Amino acid sequence: MRVAIIGAGLSGLAAAKTLKALDHEVRVFEKASHVGGRCSTRVIDEFVFDTGASSFAPRGRELEPVMLTTLDTSDLCVVEKPVYMHESLRLSPGDPIKNRMTRYCYSPGNQKLPELLAEDLDVQLDTHIEHLEFTGSTYQIVGETFDAAILTQPAPQALELLETAGIDRPLGFCKFRSCLAVSVGYKMELDDVPYHALIE
């Protein structure tokens, strides 16, 4: 089966990797110039900012063996515990239940994970899919024919794309709240601190 996947975020790449392992022909379309979607890293001077996922806690699920045995682990780091909380000008070692979970990150930035997932996949970057054509049995996407299509964008965007193919799905109720994230880097030496990370 030939499958098109719209979106090269973690869910799209995971779907592509799974289908490829089952011997399906898969092509991933991504509108950005890089893979990762919301799992994104920015580097400014010597500072590395993970603007999406700040760590990964696979909790023994399917992602864990992929991260630990399938993919290259040379840049993989275990987040040292505890992860401290900063609240009302006080520091505390955070939620003891959450601190039990093993968390991982990548030293060059967490965008490394989607880059590793994409290494053996057919990913077409800088390709914004604005229209799907559904014939009843196949999908026409940028002039190519696919037996199936998987949409991995946020639901409102997926709904817009499905509507271009005349496909009605009950996704209109899905809403997203905007979020403002601020990344700050300080060019100063820190004294020894008892935590790997401090969460506001």
N, C-alpha and C positions, 0 to 999 in steps of 0.2 A: 504494500500500500504506500502511496506517496502522500506525505502529510506536510502541510504548511503550518508554521507556528508564527503567530504575530506577536512580537515582543521578546527581547532577549534579556529579560530580567531573570531572577533565579527560578521562578516557576516555569517560564518558557524553556530555559536551558535544561532544567530537570526533566521536563516532558520530552524534549528532544533527545536527551541522553538515554532515557528509558526506552523510547520508541526505536532508537538506533540499535540498542542492544537486542531488540526483538526483530532485527533485520528489516525494519521499515526504512524507506527513503525519506529523509526529513530535511527540510530547508527552513531556517529561521530568518524572519525579516525583522529588522530593527531600525527605527527611524533615527536614532542617535548615531554618533560616530564611534561608539564603544558599547560593549556589552555591560550588563549589570543592572540597568533600570534604576531603581531606588537604592540599590546597593552600590553606592558611588563613593569614590575617594578623590579628594583634591589635595594637591601638593603645592604649597606656597613657601618659597625659600626652603628652610629645613623642617617646616612643619607639615605633618600629614594629618589631614582632617577627613574622617569618615562621616560624610554628610547623610548617610543612610544608616544601615545596620552598624552599630558600634561594637557588637560582638555576636557570636553564634553559640546557642545552647541547644545542640541537637537532641539531647535527652534520650539517647539510645535509639532514635528513629532512623529512617532510611538514610538521612544525610550523614550520620556519624561514620558508618563504615566507608562511605565515599570519601569523606574528608580525611580519614585516618589511614586508609589502605589503598584506595583507588587513585587518588590525586597525589601530586607531589606535596610532601609535608615540610620541605626545607624552610618555608617562610611561616609555617603554622606555629602559633604560640598559645600556651595555656594561660588564661587570665588568672593571675594570682589572687587568692582570696585573703580577706574579704574585700568586696567592692563597697567602699564607704559612701554614706549618704551625707549631704550637706543640707541642713534644714534649720531655719531660725538661728543662724550663726553658730550652730553646733555640729560636730562631726559624730556620726555613729556608724558602727559596722554594718548597718543595713539589715534587711530581712534575713534571719537565719535560715529560713526555708529556701529562699532564692539563692542564698550563698552556698547551699549544698550542690547546686547545679554546676557541672563543669562547663566553663565558657571558653571559647577560642577566639582568636583574632589572627590577622596576618600582618607581619611586620611592615610590608610596604603599603599597607592599607587593605581594607576588607574587600575592595573591588577585585583583589587577587582571586577570590573564590570564583566569581563568575568567569573570570578570564581562564582559570584552570578548567572549569566545566566546558567552556566553549572550544578548547584546543582542538578536539577531533570532530567538531561539528561544522556543518555547512551553514554559516551565518552570513547574511547579506546586510551589511551596515548601510547607514545613510539612505534607507529606503522607507519612506512614509507611505504606508498602505492606507488609502483613503476610500477604496471601493472594493467590494467583494461581488462577484457574480456567481450565483448559485443556479446550476442548471437542473437541479432535482436529484442529481447523483454525483456531480463533481463541482469543484470550485475553480473559478478563473481568477487568478491573482497575478497582477503585472504581466499578463500575457501567457502565463503558465497554467497548466491543468493539474489539480490536486484532488485526490480521493477524499480527503478530509482536511479540515482547518481547525486549529486550536487558537483561541484568542486569549491572551494573558494580560491584557492591559486592565486598568481599573474599570469597573463595571460601566460607568457612564460612557467611557470611550468605546468599550466593546459594544454597547448597545447602539451607538451611532453607526458603527461599522456593520453590525448585523442588519440594521435598517436599510443600508444601501443594497443588501442582497434580498430584501423583502422577507427577512426572517424576524419573527416577533418572539421575544423572550421577556419574561417578567423581571427585568433588571432596573426598571425606572425608579424603584423604591430605594435603591442603593445611593447613599449620600456620603460625601467626603468632607471633612472639616479641614480648613486650611491650617497649616502649621508653620511657625516661624522658628528657624534654628539659627543660633549664633555660634560661630566657631572663633575662639580666641587663642592666640599663641603668645607666650611670654618669653622673651629672650633673657632668661635669667637662670642661674643655677638654683635648684631646689635642695633644701636640706633633706635628709633621709625622711621619707614619709612611710606610714604603715599600710599604704594601700596602692594597688595598681591603678585604680580609677576612683574618681570622686564624682558622684552623680548629684546634680542639683534637683 
